[in-house]
Structures are given as C-alpha cells and as structure tokens.
Amino acid sequence: MARWRVGVDSGGTFTDVCLFDEEEGRVEVWKVSSTPDDPSRGIAQGVEEGMRRVAPEAGEKPAAPVSYFGHGTTVATNALIQHRGVKTGLVTTDGFRDLLEIGRQKRPDLYDIQADKPPVLVPRDLRQEVPERVRHDGSIDTALDEAKMRAAAVALREAGVKAVAVSFLYGFIRPEHEARAVEILREEMPDAFISAGHEIAPEFREYERLSTVVLNAYLGPVMRSYIERLTPRLEALGMTATPHLTQSNGGVIGFAAAAGLPVRTVLSGPSTGVVGAQAIGKLAGFEDLITFDMGGTSTDVALLQGGQCRLTSEAVVHGYPIKAPMLDIHTVGAGGGSIAYVDAGGLLKAGPRSCGAFPGPVCYDQGNEEPATTDANVVLQTLNPTHLLGGRMAIRQDLSKAAIQKLADKLGLGLMETAQGILSVVTANMARAIRVISVQRGHDPRDFTLMAFGGGGPLHAARLAKELDMKRVLVPRNPGILCAMGLLLTDLRADFAATKLLPLVQGSIGEVADGFATLVARAEDWFAHEEIAPGDRVLTRTADMRYAGQNYELAVPLPEGPVTAATLDALAAGFEDLHRQRYGFIAEGEAVQIVTLRLEATGKVRKAALPRFPEAGPDASGAITGQRPVWFPEAQDFVPTPIYRREGLKPGNRFAGPAIVEQMDTTTVVPPGMSARVDPYLNLILEVVA
Amino acid sequence: MSQAVSQATAPVLDPITVEVIGAALSSIVEETGEALIRASYSTNIKERRDCSTALFNAAGETLCQAEHIPIHLGSFIGIIPHIMAKHRVEDMRPGDVFVGNDAYEGGGTHLPDIVLAEPIFVDGRIAAWTVNLAHHSDFADRGHAHIYQEGLRIPPVRLYRAGVLQEDVQNLILLNCQVPHERLSDLRAQMAANRVGVQRFQALCAKYGAETVLAAADELLNYAERKMCAGIAAMPDGTWHFEDVFDPIDTADNMPFKVSVTVEGDSMSLDFDAPDQRRAGINMTYTALLATVYYIVKSVVDPSILPNAGLARPLSVTARKGSILNCEHPAAVNGRLAACQRVSDLILGAIAQAAPEKVTACSNSVCTVASFIGQRKSDGKLWVYLETMGGGSGARHNKDGLDGVHVHTTNTSNLPVEALEIEYPLTLLRYELVEESAGDGQYRGGMGLRRVYRADEDCMVRVDIGRLRSRSWGLAGGGAGGHGAVECGPGVTFQGSVATLKAGQWFAVVSPGAGGYGPASARAPEAVARDVAEGVISPVHAKDIYAFQS
C-alpha cells in the first residue's frame, strides 16, 4: 500500500532522501552520491535504495509504496551559473532589442575597471525587432506587423535556436501583440520552447521583465529534458504518485507545471531549507525565526515572522534580475571552506574565495596550504581535532596549525587569537547578511530565534547570535538533511499577479474586485489541475501599494471577504502601518496607489508529522562520550569541555556551556554563558543564561 | 573578544576588531542608502539612484561612503568643515539637521545636489556625522553664465533644530524650486535616511563603546592609507604626462587639459593645467577635482581600498586657481561632470605609461545628459525631468570594453521606459547600442548609446553632450571611439544645447563610443566575425580595418 512520502534534495555532492511512513510516523534518511552529469540517475538510485530498505516487500517495484514525491533541484541554478542553457532567440518591440544588454546601464563594479558583466544570454544577431507599440494606457500606437513577425520567426528557426523569448513594451497591460507573436512562432517553429512576458512576469519595468522571460526560455529546454529523464526512471521503479518540484517561493508544483516555468525554480534548493525550518520552528513553538544555513562555500539566511518568510517579487540571481515570487533569501559567499588571508593593508579577511570540497581545508591534507574557516575550528578544537564525519575521515590538526601560524606571524598575533579572529571575521560577515534581511526590513534580530542548519550552521550559530544580541538558537535534530525534510512538510503553492495602476479611492473598488476575480479564476484552474479538493484550497490576497510618486511598493494583505469600501480602508491603514515601520514616517494627505494585485494559492496536502519523544529528565550525562580542551574567547584559553553524542540526548535533558555536541552531519558549539536543552522533537535549544 | 574590549578603559585594538567594526560601518551606510532610495519620490532618486550616503568623523573626515556615485564624495568632503565654519559646535544639539548645496560655501559641487548632515551624539558629544546627498532634479532652464543663474545657493543652515522642522527655511527653499512637491517628498526621504544612520551608529557605540568604535574608525583610515601606499609603491617611480582636449557643446573651441603624474616611492602627485574658467556650466571646484582623482587612482591602484579619507593621504593634487579644473566664485558649475569624466581618462592616459595592464583606453569620457522642462496641459503644473546616458567604456589590455555603461565618476541607472512614459509626456522610440561607434583594436572599445525621444506635449530640452569634435583615444595602437551627437527629426533645431519641441516632434541623443587597445591587425578573426554578425561593425569595415573576409 502506498504510505511512504518521499523528499529528495539533490545537491552538488550528496543526494539526500527523506522517507516518511504515514502510518507509523517514522522518518528514515538515505544518502547517496550525486551524479552531476545527470542528476536523475542519483535520484532514482537514492529512491530505489531507500525504498528497498524501508519497504523490502515491494520487490521489483520498490517505489510502488510511494504516496507522494517532492523534489528540490539545482538543475536550473546550475545551468544558469555554468551558462549551459540552450541557444535562445528574442523578439522585442522595434528599437529595443539591445535593452537586454544595456540593462540599467550600470557597470558591474563601481571601482573595478577590469570587471565584466555576466554574459548576455542572447547574442545581438539572435535578437529580432518587430514593428509594434502599445502605450502605457493600453492604447495601440503601432499595430503588430505580422509579416515582419513571421520573417523574424523564420530567421530564428534558420539560425537553429531551441527557445524563443517574446517581450514587448506594456505587454503586461495589453497582451494581444505578444499572444499573436507566440502563435506565429508556434506555427513556424513547433518544437521550440517559447516564453512570453505576459505569461511569465506580467509586471511593469521592462528590463527586469525581459531578463526574466529570456532566462525562462534559456533554461526551459534544460528543465524539460531533465524532467523527461527523471519521470521514466521513477516510473520504472513502480512509482505512481505525481512527482512535485519546489519553486523559489517555497511551495511545490507538479512536474508538468514546473517544466514551463524553470525561472521560478532557481532558488528551489535553499527555499526547501526555509520550509523545513518553518515547520520545525512551528513544532518547537518558535515562529519568529532567522534561518542560518551554512554550507562549504556559501551561506543562506532568511527571516520568518509569525512562521512566514517574506516573499519578494524580484531579485538578482547570479547576476541576472528575475521577477518571480521568491522567498527573501540572502546569500553570502562565506562558509566552512572560505579561505582566510591577510590583505595588503594588514587586515584579516575571510572569503569569498573557497577551497571547495577538493582540495578542501588544510587539515584534509589534500594539497591546500591556505587556512579555511574549518581549519580555525580544528585549531580551536571546536571541531574534533583528529577526525570528522563521525570518525569516517581522519584529519591533520598540525597542518591547520602551521597554516594559521603563518597568518598569525603576519598579523603579529598569537596562533589561538588568530584562529579565533578568523571566526570573528566570518561571524561579522554573516551578521552583515542577517542585518540585510532584518534591520534593513525594519525587524530587530533580538526578537528572533536563530535556526541553525547545514554542515556549518550549528558550529557558528552561538557566536553569531551573540554578535546580534539574539538570545536563542535552535538546532534541529538532523541539520544536514533539513532541505529534504522540508519537502515533506510543505503545501502545494502557486502565485498569481497582475499589475493594475489604480488610485486608492472608492471608485477603484470595481477594478480591484475584477482584478482579483481574474486571478482567482486562474488559481482555481491550477487547483483543478493539481487535483486539490475544494476544502483544501486556500487563497491569500495582497496588494502592492505606494504613495503616488514612489517607485517601491509595500505588500499589504487584504482582509477576507468581498472587496468593499471597508476593504480599501483596511488597505489604507495597513499601508500606513508598514510605511511607518519601514521608513519612520507617513506622508499624510498624499495620494496612495495600488500597483500590483497578488494572489497566493495554497493547496493543503497531508504532511509528514514528526514524532514526539517521551520526557527523560534533565540528566544529560548519559550522552557524554568524553572530554577535550576547547579554546573559548571568553576564557582566552583552552577549557576542558564535555563532548556529547547527539543521538544520546533525550527530551528534557539539560546541560550548560561550555559543551560540544557531535553528530554525523554537524557539530554544535555551546559556549560558556549559554545553556542547552532538548525538546520533545529532539531539537536542541541553546539559550543565553540570564 | 568584543566584550573584553568594551570593558577596557582605553580601547585595545587588534586587526580583527577593526575589521568587524569596518563591516558594521559599511552596513550602516548601505542601510541609509536603501532607506533613501525606497522612500523617495522623484524618478532621479527612486529609479536612477542619483544619491549617496556616508558617515564622517567629528573632524569631518569620511569614514565610509556607500557604493553609489563617486563624484558625490566631492560633495561630501567639504560639508562638515563648512558647517563648522558657520556654526558653533557647542550650540549643536541632538536632532539638529543642516541642509546645504552651495559649491563655494556649502561643500557641494553643483546646486542640485542637496546635502543633509546630522551630528550623531554619543554620551553628550558629537561622535560622528551621518550625511546624505540627493540630486534634486530642479533648477531647470535658468542659464549657466555664473552660479547665481544655476539655482538657489544654500549655505549650511539648520533645517531642523533639536528635532523641530524650521518651516521658514523649508518654505524659502521650496519657493525657489520649480517642482516643490517632489522636493519636499525627497527631503523627507533624506530625513528618513539620516534617522537610520543616527540610530545604527548609536547602537554600534552602545555595543562596543564609543571610544573603541572611533579608534577603530581612525584605524580604518590608516588602513586605507596603507593599502593606497602599497599600491602606489608597486608602480615604477617617474613622471608621466598626458594631454587631451575638452569640447563640450557649450563652447566652440577645443580646450587643452594636461596632467603630470609623478610617482615617488609610496606617494603620488598630480598636477593639472587647463584654460581659465568660462562663463558656462562646465567648470569644476577643487573638491570635485579631488573626488575625481580619488576615484580614478583607487580604481587603478586597488579597487578594494575602503572609500574613506585615508586613501587621500598619499596623494597631492594641484591645479591653477581660476582655471576650469579649480574654479572660483562665481563660476557656473552645473555640468562639472563632463570635465570630471575627461579628467578621469586624462589620468588613465598618464598612468598607462607606467602600468599599462591596470588602466583602460579612453572611455566615452563625457556625462551625456538630457533635461526636459514643460508645463502640463492637464493642470498647468511645471514638470522637470533629467536623465543621464552611459556610453562605451575603454578596452582593457586583455579584453574588450563594455557597451553602453556609466563610467568613472558617475553611476546612475536609466529610467525604465514604462516608468518614464507614465510620469512624463514623452515617448521613447528607440534605445540601442550605436553601430560603428566602438574604437578598433585587438580589443575593441565599448559602444555608445542612442536614445530617441518623442515629445507628446510641447516642452524644452537641454542636452549636455561631448566628444563632438574630438574622439576618445585608444591605447597601444588601438583606434578612437565614435563621436557624441544630437540627431533631429523634422522641424527640430538646436540653438547650442537647447531646443524647443512641439508635440509629436522627435530627436535623438547619441553618446560616444570608447577607445580600443592594441592594433586592429592583432584582433582574433573569430572576434571580428562575431562583431560583423552582431552588427557592431559592417562587413566593409571588417575588410578595410581588420582585413577580414566574411
């Protein structure tokens, strides 16, 4: 019987498979090496091996007992970073084909005159212009020249492009020209992947929309062929459940819908981590969270208030602007592999250069001689000085010491001070990233709990919390597989938007109501396609608003019920509250505008329920496996520190810092002045001792 | 570690604390900048981001400037000393906010850049200043014979006194503005930004102790100085000369600009020569010259040097008083950016002889501007719209220049067509790269831009364009970039830099291309083939210059 919910997070090094038994509430984890040349192989292998372990009775159809399949993927991200999309053509309004290259006419770096822009994804000779022009009020200045449009399609076909983007000025206000262009393209090149502005990103600001549509076309065939390889592999394993993919907004959609919107999956990986953090935070009773997902080369941070992560409608990803609903995740190029060095002015720096998985930090003894963050932890003995990965990997502390001593000599500091200094610099960089998503958005980090995961999060979280005056750190039970777990804890979700420039006056009620009615109709179609029962459909409406004259909007939630005069009053009040929170003032008497109507559609699905474990009393001594000296800055010295085995910790257990908690996929540091306790879900909660 | 420091009586500084506090100061100026842009109203700030934010120490030295616009550093350098000269420190109170813009008395470099400066009090003393600048797109259609024509001159005066708005002062300023409603809204956004700066700096002092923060800030100045010295010391000693001409649309002649750059050990001196200041808005004050030098030397020597006052210490800058490059009252200065751009490339031309791999060939070397003013048919209100255009950036020793970007001392975004047409009675007909505008070479220069405007209501337009008679030079045998130009539709004629447009008429502004690097004969055939395919050059050009047969 189908009773297993399966989440698969396919990363650069490992493919994590999380299996949840709906009947017994049991969670199992399986890890296999990723297969970067064709990730679908590793995924199929992971699912097959994982399922054979938990449900051997399924025999030759190991995936038959799978009731739900969720997947977070880096296929779109990697194709973008490595510029491995397809040969793509572009059709624009006459006079505007170079906009893709000009962008906002800013140079890539303010001071570095040797810097370059990211490559343009469609070269100039594949950018076709056609006569047509719509005006900002929706009137037609120049009708679409269909003969020229057809000639453009023929030229692109003859040039051998595999995908075409179409984006005209004001296509979001009046889409007929774009729609007709798409028809002609389909007639002339039936096999091409075609993306149009009014379908992919119907919002104003032509360059950012254009960039989004081009990316979607560029990545489309890559994603489509990936899905076409993965689907039969899963079917061959006997899986009958509909497979789902995570989007950058943290929600999942079916493979078929995802294949048409690859631009919405570029943050698929990190967004699943946020979703996992959200669910675990809710269970643990902490809904105001800052997530801290620290890996080898980069770190992702996000803020959740009341259990919700802010959704942005636009961000620059790997140098390309994207207009799509994305969780507000901020990434910094610093992680365990970041290399520390002394620069020409004599200051200690860490990152963004990284030693990667190979050769890895100096302590791996694989040829790298420049110390990384990990080496600093090995010298301080916050990390085990003889082996990592639960004993699977031997390391050389002497090499780490020698490398850091060289830096110490340059700085005129001691070895331990320098090692601690590397961590202070890394922590300052992380704190700066967290200020971007908290202070810059009007939130005080002191009101939040820091949720640490990824391989390095728990190791650095307590220091980071201290830097930001945060009082509490939450380390989930399995910090290394939180992303795969997140896939089993999320609902289906799609976002719909329409730009409508309207004054916030009673006369706009009709247009606001009509606008939302159109979005709701689209959402209902999507629900039907995803086979969501009417009782499991949730719709949330927001309006992006600003003072007439401003250009950045604030997203204001709409109250439930039909759009009436009271709705507009509530919007006005909500807007003023947000404006005051963000900017410290309101402009009384100024006209307010609604710019974009947004609808978030959520289809409730059955989610993994994490088991509660029985209370076992405060005594944690049973989990102690030994003791080692660990260097703490509070003491400016080594302090004898007990080492706990994470698997041995039980609900209710309490212990005081200094302490180290080791588990296969991470190490948690509990510094002096903090205490730790274990909650019924086996989360570890660190708190500042009052 | 930080705790130990804050408890000590005298600040004990180590390189790590300095680095940590440096990251916090950068974070503060970024946050203030973000608040300013997001809360602002005028297209020039909210979309084009023509604004800057910075922190200064009590002595008026720049501690940190956000990465917005290099020339604004010049508008900041003088502001605190000018405030100090006119106001007693002991009379200053928390919540005092000074406003100023004057190029001679207010610390500015041209009048539209209005600066708001607020002292940050910690433990009853001024610990630092939060300062921001916004280019207010106003003061249009007034003339540029001398500074009195160019707008209202504001010496540093209190706009707020202990947190209370001085409405008299505000009313006086607003009555002198053509679009007072926008000015008021943008001033409010500037206030919101300073509020962020004050709160965040005070929080930093509460955490580390004011003395530690200030000592670290001093050390960051020393740090920038050391990095600048290290970068200069890596260059060979010697003196290098370079000469170019300055040919803005407002003057009929080509004016010679000269520089001598001398490197001696770890210091650098730059001496400029230029003709006497003119009765046109093309002159630059000494602070604008300093900002230009700081920008370009930092870019060449080490782009990662912190943008603070320490980087200036190894540099000495001289130019004759009363010349275009060091003008005196009452010279007009509105279009000083054109001269700043030319000076930036002038310095590169000299340094190219010492460190050819660190520079670029000449970029478009102008700041191309179109400013419109009209009166709306619907309500009779005045509208003013200004925009600047990028152009080619110079080729490098191992790669092509960039096409259609803002270079050197300026760095503003374009306004989206879909925002421009909603706000102003203008339609954009084309926005494109200019074919045949890139300087030839082994590595080609960047292409210029063309922007074609149609007036939908009657209005006036003024353009600042350059490289009309001269061209941006190449290096090491590279060719020169294309000219700047205006192109007129039927019925449109420019009187100098100004034209009157009737509804339905169109004209175009063309920005210059940039110089190439290395001889054209050394360009890879694949690169020439790509240029032909992409229309950067014609097949005939490829055959004539590159001996390329397609």
Interface residues (C-beta under 8 A of the other chain):
Chain A: D94 G95 F96 R97 D98 L99 E101 I102 R104 Q105 K106 R107 P108 D109 L110 Y111 D112 I113 Q114 D116 K117 P123 R124 D125 R135 H136 D141 L169 Y170 F204 R205 E206 Y207 D343 A344 G345 G346 L347 L348 K349 L411 L413 E417 Q420 G421 S424 V425 T427 A428 N429 A431 R432 R435 V439 Q440 E467 D469 L501 Y547 G549 Q550 N551 Y552 R582 Y583 G584 F585 A587 E590 P633 E634 Q636
Chain B: M1 S2 Q3 A4 D14 P15 I16 V18 E19 V20 G22 A23 A24 S26 S27 E30 E31 E34 A35 I37 R38 A39 S40 Y41 S42 T43 K46 E47 E67 H68 P70 E182 S185 R188 A189 M191 A192 R195 V196 R200 K207 Y223 A224 R226 K227 A230 G231 Y295 K298 S299 V300 D302 P303 S304 I305 P307 K358 V359 T360 M389 G390 S393 G394 R396 K399 L402 D403 G404 V405 H406 V407 N411 T412 S413 N414 P416 V417 E418 A419 E421 I422 T427 L428 L429 R430 Y431 E432 L433 L449 V452 R530 A533 E534 G535 V536
